[in-house]
Amino acid sequence: MKIKVKLFGPLRQHLPADTKGRIAEIDLPDQATIDDLAVHLGIEEEPAVVSLNDQEAHRGRKLQEGDVIAFFPPLAGG
């Protein structure tokens, strides 16, 4: 299945080398989860807020063809 992924901030360095712009199209096996995608990208240990189709999602959520997933680094304030 093909999904689209957006990485923000320092996470962007993990986008595939052939990515044009800020959105990469990734091919994953059926029944893959957001966590499977994180492992595929090499960001499984990175703290991040995850958005699935513009709604916050947990990493165990299963993906579907055409989903758009965004990983945001946590924000710090003070």
TIMARMAR-820917 format. One record per atom (N, C-alpha, C): atom name; x, y, z. Coordinates in steps of 0.001 Angstrom, whole numbers, m for minus. Last residue first. Example, Ala and Ser with C-alpha at 12.3 -4.5 7.8 and 13.67 -1.06 7.14 Angstrom:
<nodes>
atom, x, y, z
N, 12850, m2250, 7080
CA, 13670, m1060, 7140
C, 12900, 30, 7870
N, 13190, m5690, 7800
CA, 12300, m4500, 7800
C, 13200, m3300, 7800
</nodes>
This chain:
<nodes>
atom, x, y, z
N, 8895, 27887, 27304
CA, 9350, 28298, 28628
C, 8947, 29674, 28963
N, 8871, 24826, 25424
CA, 8573, 26244, 25665
C, 9055, 26662, 27030
N, 9252, 22587, 22804
CA, 9595, 22984, 24163
C, 9304, 24469, 24298
N, 7652, 20036, 20943
CA, 7984, 21438, 21124
C, 8313, 21701, 22589
N, 8751, 17071, 19274
CA, 8079, 17737, 20380
C, 8558, 19182, 20512
N, 8494, 16949, 15680
CA, 9288, 16836, 16896
C, 8539, 17524, 18034
N, 5982, 15210, 13907
CA, 6455, 16508, 14380
C, 7340, 16289, 15592
N, 5031, 13457, 11126
CA, 5755, 13334, 12383
C, 6330, 14708, 12732
N, 2111, 12539, 9390
CA, 3117, 13563, 9667
C, 3721, 13303, 11036
N, 610, 10732, 6795
CA, 1123, 10708, 8154
C, 2186, 11785, 8299
N, m2114, 9966, 4952
CA, m1051, 10964, 5046
C, m650, 11050, 6511
N, m3281, 7094, 3089
CA, m3147, 7875, 4323
C, m1995, 8870, 4210
N, m3328, 5451, 848
CA, m3619, 6869, 672
C, m3524, 7711, 1927
N, m4309, 2525, 2517
CA, m3889, 3117, 1248
C, m4298, 4588, 1203
N, m3868, 2795, 6063
CA, m4635, 2394, 4895
C, m4072, 3103, 3674
N, m2460, 1541, 9159
CA, m2532, 2470, 8034
C, m3368, 1891, 6908
N, m3264, 1221, 12602
CA, m3036, 618, 11279
C, m3248, 1663, 10192
N, m1617, 2537, 15452
CA, m2737, 2646, 14499
C, m2366, 2036, 13152
N, 435, 2729, 17216
CA, m83, 1395, 16935
C, m1199, 1385, 15898
N, 957, 5422, 17699
CA, 1836, 4675, 16790
C, 1351, 3268, 16470
N, m1981, 7503, 17559
CA, m973, 6731, 18287
C, m223, 5835, 17307
N, m2666, 10805, 16255
CA, m2820, 9351, 16245
C, m1719, 8693, 17062
N, m4450, 13755, 15434
CA, m3436, 13101, 16252
C, m3724, 11603, 16328
N, m5215, 14357, 12039
CA, m5711, 14111, 13387
C, m4632, 13381, 14168
N, m4419, 14501, 9352
CA, m4668, 15751, 10094
C, m5336, 15555, 11453
N, m3826, 11819, 8741
CA, m4897, 12527, 8031
C, m5389, 13733, 8839
N, m2291, 11614, 11695
CA, m2766, 10737, 10622
C, m3965, 11432, 9987
N, 551, 12715, 13398
CA, m742, 13091, 12832
C, m1063, 12137, 11685
N, 2461, 12487, 16324
CA, 2081, 11891, 15042
C, 678, 12338, 14652
N, 5313, 13786, 17813
CA, 3861, 13823, 17791
C, 3459, 13359, 16398
N, 8202, 12027, 18966
CA, 7473, 12778, 17949
C, 5981, 12733, 18235
N, 11449, 10927, 19688
CA, 10170, 11409, 20216
C, 9478, 12255, 19152
N, 12877, 8189, 17996
CA, 12754, 9642, 18061
C, 11418, 10022, 18707
N, 12949, 5516, 17529
CA, 13396, 5961, 18855
C, 13247, 7472, 19040
N, 12130, 5296, 14889
CA, 11351, 4633, 15930
C, 11726, 5075, 17338
N, 13148, 6233, 12543
CA, 12837, 7225, 13578
C, 12061, 6604, 14738
N, 13541, 4835, 10195
CA, 14647, 4938, 11142
C, 14412, 5964, 12235
N, 11493, 4273, 8467
CA, 12188, 5558, 8286
C, 13399, 5716, 9208
N, 10627, 1830, 9484
CA, 11060, 1910, 8081
C, 11885, 3180, 7839
N, 9769, 2674, 12014
CA, 10920, 1766, 11895
C, 11491, 1843, 10479
N, 7561, 4212, 11217
CA, 8657, 4841, 11956
C, 9925, 3987, 11879
N, 5969, 2197, 10064
CA, 6490, 3279, 9234
C, 7668, 3956, 9911
N, 5366, 759, 12362
CA, 6105, 95, 11281
C, 6717, 1138, 10350
N, 3858, 2733, 13690
CA, 5143, 2322, 14249
C, 5987, 1589, 13210
N, 1607, 2768, 12092
CA, 2447, 3968, 12134
C, 3815, 3609, 12698
N, 1504, m505, 10510
CA, 1093, 498, 11491
C, 1982, 1732, 11373
N, 252, m2563, 7846
CA, 1340, m1852, 8520
C, 758, m804, 9458
N, m1639, m3855, 6328
CA, m1723, m4015, 7780
C, m569, m3337, 8529
N, 496, m4321, 3495
CA, m844, m4187, 4069
C, m775, m4476, 5562
N, 3772, m2768, 3502
CA, 2896, m3936, 3415
C, 1505, m3613, 3979
N, 4345, 385, 1794
CA, 4409, m471, 2975
C, 3508, m1687, 2768
N, 5955, 2901, 166
CA, 5214, 1665, m76
C, 5424, 755, 1130
N, 5636, 6408, 354
CA, 6268, 5192, 866
C, 5361, 4010, 565
N, 6409, 9531, m759
CA, 5455, 8441, m922
C, 6192, 7153, m573
N, 7040, 12479, 1116
CA, 7546, 11260, 483
C, 6403, 10265, 346
N, 7156, 15958, 1040
CA, 6293, 14785, 1176
C, 6900, 13607, 414
N, 8644, 18171, 486
CA, 8539, 17765, 1891
C, 7712, 16510, 2102
N, 10634, 17741, m2471
CA, 9789, 18534, m1596
C, 9767, 17961, m190
N, 11202, 14481, m3269
CA, 11146, 15825, m3842
C, 10173, 16630, m2998
N, 13308, 11881, m2255
CA, 12130, 12701, m1956
C, 12264, 14073, m2589
N, 15425, 10154, m2424
CA, 14798, 10569, m3682
C, 13543, 11426, m3481
N, 16120, 9545, 220
CA, 16993, 10418, m574
C, 16329, 10929, m1843
N, 13426, 9669, 2602
CA, 14212, 8954, 1589
C, 14958, 9939, 686
N, 13891, 11528, 5639
CA, 13131, 11299, 4409
C, 14014, 10539, 3413
N, 15432, 12197, 7801
CA, 15135, 10773, 7604
C, 14263, 10494, 6382
N, 15548, 14902, 8093
CA, 16756, 14242, 7569
C, 16523, 12755, 7297
N, 13238, 15626, 9421
CA, 13238, 15685, 7953
C, 14452, 14980, 7342
N, 13591, 15849, 12095
CA, 13179, 14537, 11587
C, 13266, 14472, 10067
N, 14057, 18508, 12671
CA, 15218, 17625, 12481
C, 14856, 16226, 11990
N, 11036, 19540, 11055
CA, 12192, 19838, 11886
C, 13335, 18886, 11616
N, 8929, 16808, 9930
CA, 9205, 18207, 10216
C, 10422, 18352, 11116
N, 7779, 14782, 7310
CA, 8607, 14881, 8502
C, 8981, 16342, 8697
N, 5115, 13064, 5909
CA, 5760, 14369, 6056
C, 6544, 14339, 7361
N, 4110, 10557, 3629
CA, 4655, 10918, 4927
C, 5317, 12290, 4839
N, 1558, 8567, 2213
CA, 2407, 9753, 2121
C, 2865, 10119, 3522
N, 1430, 5166, 1035
CA, 1017, 6231, 1939
C, 1951, 7418, 1704
N, 420, 2268, m642
CA, 1181, 3514, m700
C, 558, 4531, 243
N, 842, m1174, 0
CA, 0, 0, 0
C, 884, 1232, 0
</nodes>
